[in-house]
Amino acid sequence: MKNETVLEAAQETAVKSTANESKQAQEKKRARQHGEDKRFKIFSGSANRPLALEICKHIGVTLGETRMQRFADGEVYFQLLENVRGADVFVVQPTCYPVDQHLVELLIMIDALKRASAGRITVVVPYYGYARQDRKDRPRVAISSKLVADLLTTAGANRALFMDLHAAQIQGFFNIPVDHMFASPVMVSYFRELNLPNLTVVSPDAGGVERARFFATKMGAPLAIVDKRRTDMNVTEVMHVIGDVEGQTCLIIDDIVDTAGTLVKTVDALLEQGATKVYACASHAVLSGPAIERISSSRLEELVVTDSIPLGEEAQKVAKIKVRSVSGLLAATIESIHMETSVSSLFN
């Protein structure tokens, strides 16, 4: 009986090894095909070039050659250094800090591609700046998220790829096809490996409940919600916790960490309600103002973010902040768009 068990285990290992080798061979063949495809181009602005390079590495193509300079007064000068006529072009550029500068860069790149007769232009924006200004929440304010959508479309974008938009309905601001991806597969994989005991997933506000519920379902964990009241921009007052977190390891799920005020107050509220440890994950590490100091001095165990926005030097020194790459996820999505295949499977 023991010999049979050993034999079965050996056979299973052999099958897995063969499957992995077959998968690697297919990936190499696909990468070689893409590398030889002269009508498949990926370009990057200055916002997150390392991410663009990793995406190209996954796909097996070379990052397109460009020249980007600035005049003495700050104006952007951009030039394509290779032919893109009729090509399927992807432009990787998150509109992170400095937001306006990177947004203008993206618009100018799109215009240059359009005037160079690119066949199709897809903007790959891992972090969509101005996403939080998606409605009129006060009198006489702009809906900046809609304005940015109009700018990208008017500049010449034919398609858009985003990751974890602050509000999913922002897709409706666009009159072009939009693919909205989520970083949750990457995050779920990481926290499954940690195998945190007595886990409860927490939404830091009512608006993030759907995101947190999806994560909780994947992790097989209960859900709790923190009720908060926002008194001003970047200023929040945590009210109370909805759900039982006593004796639990809590995992806060959010899309953006900006000044970290909400995050730190949420951590304190959970610990006051009896939580043993608190972890957090967010797709976009904006980390502006006092965010680094707040996270460093907080009782948070660990903050896991993606590389949709490059971490600054100060943030890289904080041991509590861990980065998981979404380059593979974005590369697979870009590949699916180029090959005209479904991206639905990538949601899992």
N, C-alpha and C positions, 0 to 999 in steps of 0.2 A: 504493500500500500504506500509505504514511504517512497519507494523507488518510482512509483507511478506519479506521485505528487511532484517529485523532483523533475521527472521527465516533462510533465505538463508545464511546470514553471520555465524550464529550459526552452520548450517549444514556443511559449508565449513571448519570452524574451527575444527569441529569434525572429518571430513574426513582427514584433515592434521594431526591431533593428532593421529588418528588411523594408518595413513601411517608411521608416525615417530616411533610409538611404534613397528610396524611390522618391520621396517628397523633396529631398535635397537635389536630386538629379533633375526633377521637374522644375524646381526653382532656378537652377543654373541655366537650364535650357530657355526658360521664360526670360530670364535676365539678359541672356545673350541675344534673344530675339528683339527685346526692347532696345538693347544697346545698338543694334543694327538698324533700328527703325528711325530714319532721318526725319520723320514727320511727328515725332514724339519729343517734346522739349519741356524742360523744367527750368524756370528762372527764379531768382530770389532777390528781394530787396535787402536793405541793411538791418531790418528789424530782428531777424533770427536766422542768420545764414547757417549756423551749425545744424539747426533742425532740417533745413532744406538739403544740406549735404547728406544727412542721415537718411532722409527720404529717398534721395537718389541712389544711395548705397543699397537700400532694400530693393529698389526696383531694378537696378543694374544699368542706370544711365548716368551720363556726366552732366553736372550742373551747367546750364548755359552761360556763355561768356558775355559779360556786360561791362560797361564803364559808367560808374556813378560818381559824380563830383558835385561840389558846391561852390557857387560864386562867392565873392567876398561878402555880399549882402545876405547870404543864406539860401539863395535860389538853388533848386535842384537841377542838375544837368544829367541826363540819362541817355545812353546810346547802346543799342544792341550790337554785338560784335560778331554775330553769325546770322545766317539766312533763316528766316522763319516763314517764308511764303508758303501758304497752304498747310502749315503745321498745326498740330493739336498742342496748344501751349498751356502750361500751368504756372501760375505766378504765386509763390509762397511768400506771404507777408502779413504777419499779425500786426494789428494796429495798436501796439502797446506803447508805453512811454518812450520818447515823447510822441503822443498820439497823433497830433496834427501833422508833425513832420513825416511820420511813417505813412499816414493816410495820403498825403500829397505825393509821396514817392510812389505809392501803389497806383494812384490815378495817372501819373506821368508814365509809368511803365506800361499800363494798359493802353494809353494813347499811342505810345511808340510802337507797340505790337500791332495795334489796329492799322496804323499807317504803314507798317511793314508787311501788310497783307497776310497776317496770321489767319489760319483757317478757322480756329476756334480758340477763344481765350477763357480759361477757367481761373478765377481767383480763389486761391487757397488761403483762407484767413482763419488760422487756428484760434485766435482771440479777436473778437469783433468789438472794437472800441465804440463807445457811445451806445452800447446795447442797453444800458440801464435807463436811458432817456427814450423809452419806447411808448410813452403816452403823456397826455396832459394831466398831470397830477395836481397842478396848481394853475391859477389863472395866468394867461399871457406868457407861457413858456413854449419852447420849441420841442418838436418831436424829432430830435437829432438823429435817432436811429433810422427813421424813414428817410431823412435827408441824405445820410451816408449811403443808403441803398440806392437812392436816385443818382447820386454822384457816380457810384461804381457802374451802374447800368448805362448812364449817359456817356461815360468815358469809353465804353466799348466792351465791357465784360459780357460774355455769352452764357456763362454758367458760374455758380458759386459753390464753394465747399466750406462749411463752417464746422466748428466743434464746440459743443456745449454752449449754445447761445443762452444769454441770461433769461430770455423769454422765447419759447419755441415759435410763438406767433410772429416773430420778426421775419420769418420766412415769407409771410404774406406781404411784406413791404416790397418784395422783389417781383418783377414781371419776367424773370428769367428762371430756368430750373435751378433749384437749390438742393444740395445734399447736406443734411444736418447730422453729423456724427456725434457720438458720445464717448467720453474717456472711461466710462464705467467698466468695460471689459478689462482694461488695463488695471484699474483700481481694485476690482473684485478679485482678480488673480493675485494681486499683492497681498490683500488682507486675508485671503484664504490660506496663503502660505504662512502668515503670522499665527493663524488659528487662535484668535483671541478668545478667552473663556467668558461665558455669560455675556455675550455680545448683544447690545441694543443699538440700533441705528437711529440717529437723531437728525431731524431737520431743524436748522437754526431759525426758521421762520415759516409762516404759513405758505408763502409762495414757493418754497422748495420742497413741499411735501411729496409731490409726484416723483421728483428726482430721488428723494430719500426712500420712498416706498419701493421703487424699482430696485434700488440697491439692497434694501432689506429682504426683498423676495429672493434675490440672487444669493444672498448670504444665509438665508433661512433664519433670520433674526427678527425680533419684534421691533416696532417703530415707536419713537417718542418725538414730541414736537416742543420747541421752545417758543413761547409767545413773546413777541417783542414789540416795542413801540418806537418808531423812528421819530426823534424830536427835531432833527435837522440833518443836512447832508453830512454823511460820514459820522453821525452821532446817533447811537441807539441806546435804549434803556430796556434791558431784559426784564420781563414781568414775571413769568412763572413757567414751570415745566409741566407739560401735559403728557402723562404716562409714568409708569413706575420704572425708575432707574436705580433704585437702592440696591447695592451689592452688584451692580452691573458694570461691565466695561463698555463705555459709550464711544461710538464712532460718529462724529459730526460730518455730514455730507453737504458741501456747498459748491457753487460753481466758481465764485470769485473770492479771493482774500485780498482786500484792499488795504485799509488802515489796520485791520485785525481787531478793531474795537468790538464788533459783534462777536467774533470768534472767542476772544478772551473772556468777555462777559458770559457767553454761553458756557464755557468751560467752568467758570466759577459757579454758575447757577446749577449745573449738573452735579458738581462735587458737593455743593451744599445740600442737595437732595439725596446724597448717599452713594453716588457713583464712586467706584473704586479707582478707575483710571479713565482718562479721556484722550482719545485719538481724534484726528481730523484729516479730511482729505478734500482738496479743491482742485478743479481743473486748471484754473488760471491764477498764477501767483503774481498779482499786480504789486503787492507789498510796497505801498507808498507811505510817505510820512513816517510816523512812529511805529510802523508795523513790525520791523525787525526787533526793536527794543521790547515791544509788547509780547511778542512770541517768545523771545529769549527768557524773559522774566516771568512768564506765565506758568501755570501748573499743567500745561498741555504736555502729554508724553511725546507726541510726534505729529508733525504736519506733513502729509504726503501731497505733492503737487505734480503737475506734468510739465513738460518742457515746451508748452505752447508759447510761453513767454520766457526768455532767457533770464536766469537768476543773476542779480548783481553780485559784485564781489563780497559785499557785506553779508548778503543772504547765504552765499555759499559757505561761509564760515560758521553758520549756525547748525549745530549737530542735530537739532530737532527737525530741521527741514530736509525731507527726502524727495528726490525727483525720480519720477517714472516717465520713460519716453513714450510718446504717442507717434513716433516716426513710422513704426511698422503699421499701425492702424491707418494713418494718413496715406502711406505708400500703397497699401492694399486698396484703399478707396480710389486713389488717383488711377491706379492700374485698372480697376473696374470701370471707371468712367471712360478711360481711353479705349478699353476693349468693348465698351457698350454692353457690359454684363451687369447683373443685379448687385447692389451693395447691401441688400437686406441681410444676407448671411453674416456680414461683419458686425451687426448689432449684437450678436451672441458671443 
